[in-house]
Every structure is written in C-alpha cells, then in structure tokens.
Amino acid sequence: MNKTINELINKQKSELNVLGAPGRKWSTFGNLKTLSSYVNLQLRSYGVSVVDRVAIVLPNGPEMASAFLTMAQSCATAPLNPNYREEEYLFYLKDLKAKALVVLKDYNGAAVAAAIQLNILVIRVCVNSKHLAGEFELCCDINNPVTSEQVPTQKNVALILHTSGTTSRPKIVPILHSNIVSSAENIKKSLRLKEDDLCMNIMPLFHIHGLIAAVSASIAAGGSVWCTPGFDALKFFRWLDDASPSWFTAVPTMHQAILARSKRNKDIIQKNKLRFLRSSSASLPSQVMKELERVFSAPIIEGYGMTEATHQMASNPLPPLSQKPGSVGLEAGPKIRIAHELENYLIDGIGEVVISGPNVTPGYENNFEANKKSFFDFEGERWFRTGDQGAFDHDGYLSLTGRLKEIINRGGEKISPLEVDEVLMDHPSVAQVVTFAVPHEKLGEDVAAALVLEEGSKVTESDLKAFASDRMVEFKVPKKIVILSEIPKGATGKLQRIGLAEKLGLA
C-alpha cells in the first residue's frame, strides 16, 4: 500500500486530468509529477529540508491545491488562512517554527510583514496566464542549498494544522504522510471514487476538509479536482454548469445557501447530474438532507470528521445502503467506539466517541497535558477522545448528541443543542438555527437559539417558543430566541455555538 503522498501521486496515470479551475486549462498528473520534481529542487536550493515547516498563504484555487500536493512531498506544509491579521500570523508562524512562508509574487500583506519580523524566508509563487491550472514557478532571494537527497517517509510530517482554539490556546496537530494516505484511501473507498470522478471544490484549502476530502481523496482515486476561488452562493450554479462535476463536498451552511438559490437554477441542476453530494465538518439537519436529495435527485452523504483524524471517521454509505438523516453513518476508516466520559475504558450505550487507526495523528505537538487528556490505551489499542458525545443504533450507525463542551447543563439537566436545532428546523419559517448556552445566575446555564427566517416570514419569538413547547419538554425550550439576518460563522463556514452568547451580547 502507498504510504506517502509522493507514492500516491506517482502511481497515477500521467495522461489523466488532475487540476482545473474557472477559465483555466486542465493540468494532468504528468504535469503534477513534473511540478513536484521542480518544487523539490527549488526548495532544496533555498535551504528547506524534508523536516522544515513551510507556511502557505495562498488564495483558494488550483495553485493552493498544487502547492500543498507538491510541497508536502518535500517538507512539512502548514496552510494558513489568508484572512488572518498580522498578530495572528505572528502567533502561528512563531508557534509553527516556520522556516519559510509561501505567498503570491505580488503579495506584501500581513503574512509577509509577520515573516519579516520573525526573520522567516519568503518564497514567491509566480503564476501567469499561460500556465495550466495549478502550475507555477517559485522565486526567492536566497541560495543556500541543502546538499543531501531527502525523500519523506511515511513517518515524516506532511501537514501541520492548528485546532480552532475556541476555548483554549490552539493546539498543533502534526499529520504524517501515512495519516493522509490512509484517510484519502478511506474516503475514496466510502465514496467509491474512480478516475472519471470530478470533484468541484468549494471548501477552503487551509482546512482539513478541503485538503483531504476534496483534494487528497480525488488524487488517491486518480480523479480530478476543479478548484473554485472559494464558496460563493451567487456563482455556485454557474460553476456547476462550467465544471459539470460528479460530486462536491461542503459544510451544512454552504448546502443551505445552495438550497436557497436552487429554485432559480433548476435547469442547471437537471443538466448537470451529480452522482452524490457530501456534507461534513458539522451536523447536517435532517430537514436539509432530505431537501438536498429532493432538489438534486442524488444521495447526500454525511461524513463525520475532525483534524486529529485527518478528517474522516464515519460516513453514511452510498445506495443501496441507507443514508440515515440525523446520523453521521457507519465506521469509515478508523475503529470507532464509545468510551466513558471520565474514565479510560470502553462502554456500551451513550458516551464519548473515541477512535483508533492509522489516520489518527500521533499526538499534539509539545502538549503533554492535552495528550494525557485526549489519548488513552485500552486492551492493547491507543484511543483518541473526539470530544463528541454519541451512540450507535442497532444497525451500527453513529448518532452524535453534540460536543461535550457544547452540551447545555441547565441546573443538572443535560440538553443536546442538536436536539433543539432539529425541533426548530421543523418550523416552516426557519431557514437556519444554532442552539447554544447562555449564563444563568441560579441554574448555571440556560438554553438560547439564534435563527435565520425564510424570506418574508413574519413569525415572532413567542410563536417559535410555542412551537417548541408543543414538541419538547419545557426545560429544553429556548428561553431566549434571537432572530438574525445572518448567524456568525467561523473561517470555514461552520456555525459556532461556543462564544455565541458573548458575540450576541447575551452573556
């Protein structure tokens, strides 16, 4: 079995298309192999070794995809959000101990300012109109060659990402070549990806979802990726018509935005039949899943992933097996079990979801306390605590109750925000909802929800509370419902429960 990204790419047929983009000609696996050799020579001439960390700050598109794929064969890559401020770049570049920063030729923004302060090498990516999608040249003002031939092994770090740091300092997650290859093969198998599959990527490529599910899994199958500049609901259907993909993957908020514009784009949907749609990175409301399947006449495959698992852990299967709304599906790569939430052993029933397998990171970097809390050994296997609460049904489908740190503790009554979301989403006027905890001086926490209503709706907070009261026990009914034009989202488009009370002035 292939164990490195180098091996994964080199085994593919050179004539097959691999990277495309709006208004660009396709590059092939042959082009990608040639680019990989060129990048390796250039990085070595700049003094970058196989163990050095190289931060990549590029806009979404084929060059971001190819920079990751080629540079990960020569060093440890660290893609960063292009929208960070200088203070954030200073933190991440310093925390990563980055040897170099990769940016576009004419970029001199916050990332470069931070790199100059930290005396970090700046490498420029040059792209011109003659280049095929994903092709580029590198330039740098230094020549300090590494003389030895260096090829990564399966145990070398290929990718470094930080956890979101919602409640604490972001943790460094080193991801090995073997982790990436294992996860890419798992996703390929789950989705039955083949050489003729074309993924339209709308996910940000500084995040595990896009890098692994869209790009790396397609590479593992010998398939192709059509790289958009990032998600844009207004352009999505035009891109769908241009690319004519067989699938795409997105977070639930993106799917909801796509649904909102689907009625006026029925012809494009009919003309460009998808084999399936995929959703991951957050729970997909069952109402949205059913509507997507109806509108696109294709199965919607919900996956369950996280950075520490190099993305995928579970996945709803393709037909003829069932996709269960409200479930994240069957075990799809690593072993998945349920553990006691406080003690280090496995249990039956509801508890903390834990995983074990070759796609799981070896551990957080330089963080003894986080590793002690998140990893444990039981009956000869090493298990990672996901922080999610869940349980399996009698068919082996996993359902999540929610993040353990997001579960609302109302005077000792534990409330799953996902359960409240599901009830409120059944209201015909509700387009989007996120339930979260608000402080309460006597109970500790109480229930609140932020909603976006369907266009033209006149429903009130009291109407929504009455609707919820008819469908759930009283202590679960939100005591405060905030109606918004848009719910604040994270950098990858995910709705964030933690910190929402503060953001909305309810703390």
C-alpha positions in Angstrom: 0.0 0.0 0.0 1.1 3.6 -0.7 2.4 5.3 2.5 3.5 8.7 1.3 1.9 11.5 -0.9 4.8 11.0 -3.3 3.8 7.4 -3.9 0.1 8.3 -4.1 0.7 10.7 -6.9 3.4 8.8 -8.8 1.2 5.7 -9.2 -1.4 7.6 -11.2 -1.6 7.6 -15.0 0.3 10.7 -16.3 -2.3 11.5 -19.0 -5.2 11.9 -16.6 -6.5 15.4 -15.8 -5.9 16.4 -12.1 -6.5 20.1 -11.5 -8.8 22.5 -13.2 -10.3 25.9 -12.4 -12.7 28.5 -13.9 -11.2 29.9 -17.2 -8.1 27.7 -16.9 -6.9 24.7 -18.9 -6.6 21.3 -17.1 -3.2 20.1 -15.8 -2.5 16.4 -15.8 -0.9 14.0 -13.3 2.1 14.1 -15.6 2.3 17.9 -15.1 1.9 17.5 -11.4 4.7 15.0 -11.2 7.0 17.4 -13.2 6.0 20.3 -10.9 6.7 18.1 -7.8 10.3 17.5 -9.0 10.8 21.2 -9.8 9.4 22.3 -6.4 11.7 19.8 -4.6 14.8 21.1 -6.4 13.8 24.8 -5.7 13.0 24.2 -2.0 16.3 22.4 -1.5 18.2 25.3 -3.2 16.5 27.6 -0.7 17.8 25.5 2.2 14.5 23.9 3.0 14.9 20.3 4.2 12.4 17.5 4.5 11.7 18.2 8.2 11.4 22.0 7.8 8.0 23.7 8.2 6.7 25.9 5.3 3.7 28.0 5.9 1.5 28.5 2.8 -0.7 31.6 2.5 -2.3 31.5 -0.9 -5.9 32.2 -2.1 -8.2 29.3 -2.7 -7.7 27.9 -6.2 -5.6 25.3 -8.1 -2.3 26.8 -7.1 -3.2 26.4 -3.4 -4.0 22.7 -4.1 -0.8 22.1 -6.1 1.3 23.9 -3.6 0.1 21.6 -0.9 0.5 18.5 -3.0 4.0 19.3 -4.3 5.5 20.9 -1.2 4.2 18.2 1.1 6.4 15.8 -0.9 9.5 17.9 0.1 8.8 19.4 3.6 6.1 19.8 6.2 3.4 22.2 4.9 1.3 24.5 7.1 -1.5 26.2 5.2 -2.8 29.3 6.9 -6.0 31.4 6.5 -5.3 34.2 4.0 -7.6 36.5 6.1 -5.6 36.4 9.3 -4.3 39.7 10.7 -0.6 40.4 11.3 -0.9 39.5 15.0 -2.4 36.1 14.1 0.3 35.4 11.6 3.0 36.3 14.2 1.4 33.8 16.6 1.1 30.9 14.0 4.4 31.4 12.3 6.2 31.5 15.6 4.3 28.6 17.1 5.0 26.5 14.0 8.7 27.4 14.0 8.3 28.0 10.3 11.4 28.0 8.1 9.7 29.7 5.2 6.5 31.4 4.1 5.0 30.9 0.6 2.9 33.7 -0.9 1.9 35.0 -4.3 4.5 37.1 -6.2 2.9 40.5 -5.7 1.6 39.9 -2.2 3.0 42.1 0.6 0.3 41.9 3.2 0.1 40.9 6.8 1.7 37.5 6.4 4.9 39.0 4.8 5.0 41.7 7.5 4.9 39.0 10.2 7.6 36.9 8.4 9.9 39.8 8.1 9.6 40.5 11.9 10.4 36.9 12.6 13.3 36.7 10.0 11.5 34.0 8.1 12.3 33.2 4.5 9.7 34.4 2.0 9.2 32.3 -1.2 7.1 33.7 -4.0 4.7 31.8 -6.2 4.6 33.2 -9.8 1.5 32.4 -12.0 0.8 33.6 -15.5 -1.9 33.3 -18.0 0.0 30.7 -20.0 0.2 28.3 -17.1 -2.2 25.3 -16.8 -4.4 25.2 -13.7 -2.1 24.6 -10.7 1.2 25.3 -12.5 3.5 27.9 -11.0 7.2 29.0 -10.7 9.0 29.7 -7.4 11.4 32.6 -6.8 13.4 33.5 -3.7 16.3 35.9 -2.9 18.3 33.3 -1.2 20.5 30.4 -2.4 21.6 28.2 0.5 21.3 24.6 -0.8 20.6 21.5 1.2 23.0 19.0 -0.4 21.7 15.7 0.7 18.9 13.9 -1.2 15.9 13.9 1.0 12.7 12.0 0.4 10.0 11.8 3.1 9.0 8.5 4.7 5.6 7.5 5.9 6.6 8.8 9.4 7.5 12.3 8.2 5.1 15.1 8.9 3.4 16.3 5.7 0.8 18.7 7.1 0.5 20.8 10.2 -2.7 22.4 11.3 -3.9 24.1 14.5 -7.1 23.2 16.3 -9.6 26.0 16.3 -8.8 27.1 19.9 -12.4 28.0 20.7 -12.0 27.5 24.4 -8.2 27.4 24.8 -4.9 28.1 23.1 -4.8 26.5 19.6 -3.1 23.1 19.7 -0.6 22.0 17.0 -1.7 18.8 15.1 1.1 17.2 13.1 -0.3 14.9 10.4 2.0 12.3 8.9 2.2 11.1 5.3 0.8 7.8 6.4 -2.2 9.6 8.1 -3.0 11.5 4.9 -2.7 8.4 2.6 -4.8 6.3 5.0 -7.6 8.9 5.2 -7.6 9.6 1.4 -8.0 5.9 0.8 -10.8 5.6 3.4 -12.7 8.4 1.7 -12.1 7.0 -1.8 -13.5 3.7 -0.6 -16.5 5.2 1.2 -17.5 7.3 -1.9 -16.4 4.7 -4.5 -14.3 7.3 -6.2 -12.8 6.4 -9.6 -10.7 8.0 -12.3 -13.7 9.5 -14.0 -14.9 11.3 -10.9 -14.6 15.1 -10.9 -14.9 17.0 -7.6 -15.8 20.7 -7.6 -14.0 22.1 -4.6 -15.7 25.0 -2.8 -14.0 24.3 0.6 -11.2 26.5 1.9 -7.8 24.7 1.3 -6.3 25.8 4.6 -8.7 23.4 6.3 -8.6 19.6 6.7 -12.0 19.1 5.0 -11.0 20.5 1.6 -7.4 19.3 1.7 -8.2 15.7 2.4 -11.8 15.0 1.3 -11.8 17.0 -1.9 -8.1 17.0 -3.0 -6.3 14.1 -1.5 -9.1 11.5 -1.9 -9.5 12.6 -5.5 -5.7 12.1 -6.0 -5.9 8.6 -4.4 -8.6 7.7 -7.0 -6.8 9.1 -10.0 -9.7 11.6 -10.2 -9.8 15.3 -10.8 -10.5 18.5 -8.8 -12.0 21.7 -10.2 -10.8 24.4 -7.8 -13.1 27.4 -7.3 -11.8 30.6 -5.7 -13.8 29.7 -2.6 -17.5 29.4 -1.8 -19.8 31.9 -3.4 -23.5 31.2 -3.4 -24.1 33.6 -6.3 -21.6 31.9 -8.5 -22.1 28.3 -7.4 -24.6 27.2 -10.1 -22.6 28.9 -12.9 -19.5 26.9 -11.7 -21.6 23.8 -11.5 -22.6 24.3 -15.2 -19.0 25.0 -16.2 -17.4 22.1 -14.4 -20.1 19.5 -14.6 -18.8 17.6 -11.6 -19.8 14.2 -10.3 -19.7 15.4 -6.7 -18.8 18.2 -4.3 -18.3 18.4 -0.5 -19.4 21.3 1.7 -20.3 22.3 5.3 -24.1 22.5 6.2 -24.3 26.3 6.0 -23.0 26.1 2.4 -25.6 23.5 1.5 -28.3 25.7 3.0 -27.1 28.7 0.9 -27.1 26.5 -2.2 -30.7 25.3 -1.5 -31.8 28.9 -1.1 -30.9 29.6 -4.8 -31.8 26.2 -6.2 -35.3 27.1 -7.4 -34.0 29.7 -9.9 -31.3 27.2 -11.2 -33.5 24.1 -11.9 -32.3 23.9 -15.5 -28.6 23.8 -14.5 -29.3 21.1 -11.8 -31.2 19.0 -14.4 -28.4 19.4 -17.0 -25.6 18.5 -14.6 -26.5 15.4 -12.7 -24.4 14.7 -9.6 -23.6 11.2 -8.5 -23.8 12.3 -4.9 -23.3 15.4 -2.6 -21.2 15.2 0.6 -21.6 17.1 3.8 -19.1 17.2 6.7 -17.5 19.3 9.5 -20.8 20.0 11.3 -24.1 18.2 11.8 -26.4 18.4 8.8 -30.0 19.0 9.9 -32.2 16.1 8.7 -34.6 18.5 7.0 -31.7 19.9 4.9 -30.6 16.4 4.0 -34.0 15.5 2.7 -34.4 18.7 0.7 -31.0 18.4 -0.9 -31.8 14.8 -2.0 -35.1 16.0 -3.5 -33.7 19.0 -5.3 -30.6 17.3 -6.7 -32.2 13.8 -7.2 -28.9 12.4 -5.7 -27.9 11.0 -2.4 -26.5 13.3 0.2 -23.6 11.5 2.1 -23.0 12.9 5.5 -19.5 12.3 6.8 -18.0 12.8 10.3 -14.5 14.1 10.5 -12.0 16.2 12.5 -8.5 17.5 12.1 -6.9 14.9 14.6 -8.4 12.1 12.5 -7.0 13.6 9.2 -10.7 14.3 8.5 -13.0 11.2 8.0 -14.1 8.9 10.8 -17.6 7.8 9.8 -19.7 8.2 6.7 -23.2 7.5 5.6 -22.9 4.9 2.8 -23.9 5.2 -0.8 -27.0 3.4 -2.1 -28.2 0.7 -2.0 -27.4 1.1 1.7 -29.3 3.7 3.7 -28.4 7.3 4.4 -29.9 7.9 7.8 -30.9 11.6 8.4 -29.6 12.7 11.8 -26.8 10.1 11.8 -23.2 10.5 10.7 -23.2 7.0 9.3 -21.1 3.9 9.7 -17.5 3.4 10.7 -15.5 4.5 7.7 -11.8 4.1 8.3 -10.7 4.1 11.9 -12.3 1.9 14.6 -15.0 3.9 16.4 -16.1 3.0 19.9 -17.9 4.7 22.8 -15.8 5.4 26.0 -16.7 6.5 29.5 -16.6 10.3 29.5 -14.2 10.5 32.6 -12.6 7.0 32.9 -10.3 5.4 30.3 -12.4 2.4 29.2 -14.9 1.5 26.5 -18.6 1.1 27.2 -21.9 0.3 25.5 -24.6 3.0 25.1 -24.1 6.7 25.1 -20.7 8.3 25.9 -17.7 9.9 24.4 -16.9 8.9 20.8 -13.3 7.5 20.5 -11.3 6.4 17.5 -8.2 4.3 16.8 -6.5 3.8 13.4 -3.7 4.7 11.0 -5.3 8.0 10.0 -5.1 9.4 13.6 -2.4 11.9 14.5 0.4 10.6 16.7 -0.5 13.4 19.2 -0.5 17.1 19.8 3.0 18.7 19.5 4.7 19.7 22.7 1.5 19.5 24.7 1.8 16.8 27.4 -1.5 17.8 29.2 -3.6 17.8 26.0 -2.2 14.4 25.0 -2.8 13.0 28.5 -6.4 14.2 28.4 -7.1 13.2 24.8 -5.4 9.8 24.3 -5.5 6.6 26.3 -4.6 2.9 26.0 -7.2 0.2 26.5 -6.8 -3.5 25.7 -3.7 -3.0 23.6 -5.0 -0.2 21.4 -4.5 3.6 21.5 -7.7 5.6 21.5 -8.3 9.3 20.8 -11.1 11.1 22.5 -13.0 13.2 20.0 -14.8 15.4 22.5 -18.2 14.4 20.9 -21.0 12.5 22.7 -22.8 9.9 20.8 -24.1 6.3 20.5 -24.6 3.6 17.9 -28.0 2.3 16.8 -28.8 -1.4 16.3 -27.6 -1.1 12.6 -24.2 0.3 13.5 -25.0 3.9 12.5 -23.4 6.5 14.8 -25.5 9.5 16.0 -24.0 12.5 17.8 -25.6 14.2 20.7 -23.2 17.1 20.4 -19.8 18.3 21.5 -19.4 17.5 25.2 -18.3 21.1 25.9 -21.3 22.4 24.0 -23.9 20.3 25.8 -26.0 22.7 27.9 -26.1 22.0 31.7 -29.3 23.6 32.9 -29.3 23.1 36.7 -28.2 19.5 36.2 -30.4 18.8 33.2 -28.2 18.0 30.2 -29.6 19.3 26.9 -28.3 18.5 23.5 -28.2 21.6 21.3 -28.6 19.4 18.2 -31.9 18.1 19.5 -33.3 21.6 19.9 -31.9 22.5 16.5 -33.8 19.6 14.9 -37.1 20.7 16.5 -36.8 24.3 15.5 -35.8 23.4 11.9 -39.2 21.7 11.5 -40.9 25.1 11.7 -41.7 26.1 8.1 -40.4 29.7 8.6 -37.0 28.7 10.0 -34.1 28.6 7.4 -31.2 28.1 9.8 -30.7 27.7 13.6 -28.0 27.2 16.2 -28.8 26.5 19.8 -26.3 27.5 22.5 -25.9 28.1 26.2 -26.4 31.4 27.9 -25.3 32.1 31.5 -27.9 31.9 34.3 -27.2 33.0 37.8 -29.1 30.2 39.5 -29.1 27.3 37.0 -25.6 27.9 35.7 -26.7 27.7 32.1 -29.9 28.1 30.1 -31.0 27.5 26.5 -30.9 30.1 23.8 -31.2 29.9 20.0 -30.2 32.1 17.1 -32.4 31.8 14.0 -32.5 33.0 10.4 -36.0 33.0 9.0 -37.2 32.2 5.5 -37.6 35.3 3.3 -40.7 37.2 4.0 -41.6 35.4 7.2 -43.3 37.3 10.0 -43.0 34.7 12.7 -42.2 36.0 16.2 -40.1 34.8 19.1 -43.2 33.9 21.1 -44.6 31.9 18.1 -41.3 29.9 17.9 -41.3 29.2 21.7 -44.9 28.0 21.5 -43.9 25.7 18.5 -41.0 24.3 20.5 -43.1 23.8 23.7 -45.6 21.6 21.8 -42.7 19.3 20.7 -40.3 19.0 23.7 -40.2 19.1 27.5 -40.3 22.6 28.9 -36.7 22.8 30.3 -35.3 22.3 26.7 -37.3 25.1 25.2 -35.1 28.1 24.5 -35.7 30.9 27.0 -34.3 33.4 24.5 -34.6 33.3 20.7 -32.7 35.8 18.7 -33.8 36.4 15.1 -30.9 37.4 12.8 -30.3 38.1 9.1 -27.1 36.0 9.4 -25.6 33.8 12.1 -21.9 34.5 12.8 -19.7 31.7 11.3 -16.2 30.5 11.6 -13.5 30.8 8.9 -14.6 27.5 7.3 -18.3 28.4 7.3 -19.2 26.4 10.4 -21.8 27.7 12.9 -20.1 28.1 16.3 -22.0 27.6 19.5 -19.2 28.3 21.9 -18.8 32.1 22.4 -22.1 32.9 20.6 -23.7 34.3 23.7 -20.8 36.8 24.0 -21.0 37.7 20.4 -24.7 38.4 20.6 -24.4 40.3 23.9 -26.3 37.7 25.9 -23.5 36.9 28.4 
